Amino acid sequence: MTSETEVPALTVDELAAQAGVTVRTVRFYSTKGLLPPPVIGPRRVGHYGPGHLARLALIEELREQGLTLAAIERYLDRLPPGLDAHDLAVHRAVVASWSPDAVETVPREELQSRAGRPLDDEDVDRLVAMNVVRREGDGYGVDLGLLRLGVRLLDVPLSQESIRAARTVLTDHARAAAHELSRLLREEMPERDAQAVRSLSAHMQPLVVQALLTAFQRSLTEEVREWLGEPPADGSP
């Protein structure tokens, strides 16, 4: 999962520390095939890159959501090939959004610590515009699942107005998709048995989210190709 542009600079101890897990956990995921092998460097020392860290974070997020090891393996197997650290961070952010308790209130110092980089007032304003952070008295409500992704977007040259507009577009379309899927569920289960509905929703959610995310990524790629006047990826006229 380490691309050519990613430098595999982390030892297994450093990878585990940054991911907030134990070395034993890293090795366990590796033996199960959930985590790609490290790049072997001098002295036969394995090194890991951003892709490993992002994939490990996704695995841990799936585990936090209650997925079994087998379910996590199926989820990872369905991911499109060639995803980089950014793509995996997007998937993790989506998975984290399944949890209703993803927001935690932290002081400014901890916000910066969680972000992993200095944050000035303009950076915080941009995170607020993204709805990754919200001001709560002397602290900040942080969507921890989205924070890393939001921090990466700080370097993207978009105005706060554009960020808010993009958020509105995505939210509106997501609600419309959720409404239509809910309608399909109601047609399939007219009796509205609460336990059965929740069970079906829990089983469908990872598949639906993954399908939506993959379709969006491919559609956006084609939109950019069309904008730049490049031929479609399939070679059609």
C-alpha positions in Angstrom: 0.0 0.0 0.0 3.0 2.3 -0.1 3.1 4.3 -3.4 6.2 5.5 -5.2 5.8 8.9 -3.7 5.5 7.7 -0.1 8.7 7.3 1.9 8.6 4.2 4.1 10.3 5.9 7.1 8.6 4.4 10.1 9.7 1.4 12.1 7.1 -1.0 13.4 7.4 0.7 16.9 6.9 4.2 15.4 4.0 3.0 13.2 2.3 1.5 16.3 2.9 4.6 18.4 1.5 6.9 15.7 -1.6 4.7 15.2 -2.1 4.3 19.0 -1.9 0.5 18.9 0.6 -2.0 20.2 3.4 -3.6 18.1 1.7 -6.9 18.7 -1.5 -5.6 17.1 0.5 -4.4 14.0 2.1 -7.8 13.7 -1.3 -9.6 14.2 -2.9 -7.6 11.3 0.1 -8.3 9.2 -0.1 -12.1 9.7 -3.8 -11.9 8.8 -3.0 -10.2 5.6 -4.9 -7.0 6.5 -1.7 -4.9 6.5 0.8 -5.0 3.6 4.3 -6.1 4.4 6.9 -3.4 5.2 9.6 -2.3 2.8 12.8 -4.1 3.9 15.7 -1.7 4.3 19.3 -2.0 5.4 20.0 -4.5 8.2 16.7 -6.2 7.2 14.7 -3.7 9.2 11.1 -3.2 8.0 9.9 0.3 7.3 6.4 1.5 6.9 5.0 4.5 5.0 1.9 6.8 5.1 -0.2 4.1 3.3 0.5 1.6 6.1 -0.5 4.1 8.7 -3.7 5.1 6.9 -4.7 1.5 6.4 -4.0 0.6 10.0 -6.1 3.6 11.1 -8.9 2.3 8.8 -8.7 -1.2 10.3 -8.9 0.2 13.8 -11.9 2.4 12.9 -13.7 -0.6 11.4 -13.0 -2.6 14.6 -14.3 0.3 16.7 -17.5 0.1 14.7 -17.9 -3.5 15.8 -17.0 -5.3 12.6 -15.5 -8.8 13.1 -12.1 -9.7 11.7 -13.8 -11.5 8.8 -16.0 -8.5 8.1 -13.0 -6.2 8.1 -11.2 -8.5 5.7 -14.2 -8.5 3.3 -14.4 -4.7 3.5 -10.7 -4.3 2.7 -10.9 -6.8 -0.1 -13.6 -4.7 -1.8 -11.6 -1.6 -1.8 -10.4 -0.4 -5.2 -6.8 -1.3 -6.0 -4.1 1.3 -5.8 -5.6 3.5 -3.0 -3.0 5.9 -1.5 -2.9 7.2 2.1 -5.3 10.1 1.2 -7.9 7.7 -0.3 -7.7 5.5 2.7 -8.1 8.5 5.0 -11.3 9.3 3.1 -12.6 5.8 3.7 -11.8 6.0 7.3 -13.5 9.4 7.7 -16.7 7.9 6.1 -16.5 4.8 8.4 -16.0 7.1 11.4 -19.2 9.0 10.5 -21.2 5.9 11.2 -20.6 6.5 14.9 -23.0 9.0 16.6 -20.3 9.7 19.2 -17.5 10.8 16.9 -17.3 14.3 18.3 -15.0 15.1 21.3 -14.5 18.5 23.0 -10.8 19.4 23.4 -8.8 22.5 24.3 -6.9 24.4 21.6 -3.6 22.8 22.7 -5.0 19.3 22.3 -6.7 20.2 19.0 -3.3 21.1 17.6 -1.7 17.9 19.1 -4.4 15.8 17.5 -3.9 17.6 14.2 -0.2 16.7 14.2 0.9 20.2 13.1 0.7 23.8 14.2 -2.7 25.5 13.6 -3.1 29.2 13.4 -6.4 31.1 13.6 -7.0 30.9 9.9 -6.4 27.1 9.9 -9.0 26.7 12.7 -11.4 28.9 10.8 -11.0 26.6 7.7 -11.6 23.5 9.8 -14.7 25.1 11.2 -15.9 25.9 7.6 -15.4 22.2 6.8 -17.5 21.2 9.8 -14.6 19.2 11.1 -14.3 21.5 14.1 -16.8 23.7 15.9 -16.2 26.2 18.6 -17.7 25.3 22.0 -16.9 27.9 24.7 -13.2 27.8 25.5 -12.8 24.5 23.6 -13.4 22.9 20.3 -15.8 20.1 19.3 -13.7 17.9 17.0 -14.9 15.2 14.6 -11.9 12.9 15.2 -12.7 10.7 12.3 -12.5 13.7 9.9 -9.7 15.7 11.6 -6.8 14.1 9.7 -8.6 14.5 6.4 -9.5 18.1 7.2 -5.9 18.9 8.2 -4.7 17.6 4.8 -7.2 19.8 3.1 -5.8 22.9 4.8 -3.1 23.0 2.1 -5.7 22.9 -0.7 -6.2 26.4 -2.2 -9.9 26.8 -1.6 -11.7 29.7 0.0 -13.9 29.2 3.0 -16.9 30.2 0.8 -16.0 27.4 -1.6 -15.6 24.9 1.2 -19.0 25.8 2.6 -20.6 25.5 -0.8 -19.0 22.1 -1.4 -20.1 20.9 2.0 -23.7 22.0 1.2 -23.6 20.2 -2.2 -22.3 17.0 -0.6 -24.7 17.1 2.3 -27.7 17.7 0.1 -26.9 14.8 -2.2 -26.0 12.5 0.7 -29.4 13.2 2.3 -31.2 12.6 -1.0 -29.3 9.2 -1.5 -30.1 8.2 2.1 -33.8 9.1 1.6 -34.1 7.0 -1.5 -32.3 4.0 0.1 -34.6 4.3 3.1 -37.5 4.2 0.8 -36.2 1.0 -0.8 -35.8 -0.5 2.7 -39.4 0.4 3.6 -40.7 -1.3 0.5 -38.7 -4.4 1.4 -39.7 -4.4 5.1 -43.2 -2.9 5.4 -43.7 -4.3 8.9 -41.0 -2.0 10.3 -39.6 -4.5 12.9 -37.1 -2.4 14.7 -34.5 -5.1 15.3 -34.7 -6.4 11.7 -34.5 -2.9 10.2 -31.4 -2.0 12.3 -29.8 -5.4 11.4 -30.3 -4.9 7.7 -29.1 -1.3 7.9 -26.0 -2.4 9.7 -25.2 -5.0 7.1 -25.9 -2.7 4.2 -24.2 0.4 5.5 -20.5 -0.6 4.7 -21.5 -1.8 1.3 -23.6 1.3 0.4 -21.0 3.7 1.7 -18.2 2.0 -0.2 -20.3 2.0 -3.4 -21.1 5.7 -3.0 -17.5 6.6 -2.3 -16.1 4.6 -5.2 -18.7 5.9 -7.6 -18.0 9.5 -6.5 -14.3 9.1 -6.9 -14.6 7.7 -10.4 -17.2 10.4 -11.4 -15.0 13.2 -10.0 -12.0 11.8 -12.0 -14.0 11.8 -15.2 -15.3 15.4 -14.5 -11.7 16.6 -14.1 -10.7 14.8 -17.3 -13.5 16.5 -19.1 -12.6 19.9 -17.6 -9.0 19.5 -18.8 -10.0 18.2 -22.2 -8.5 14.8 -21.6 -9.9 11.6 -23.2 -12.1 9.4 -21.0 -10.2 6.7 -19.1 -11.9 3.9 -21.1 -10.6 5.4 -24.4 -14.1 6.1 -25.8 -14.6 9.2 -28.0 
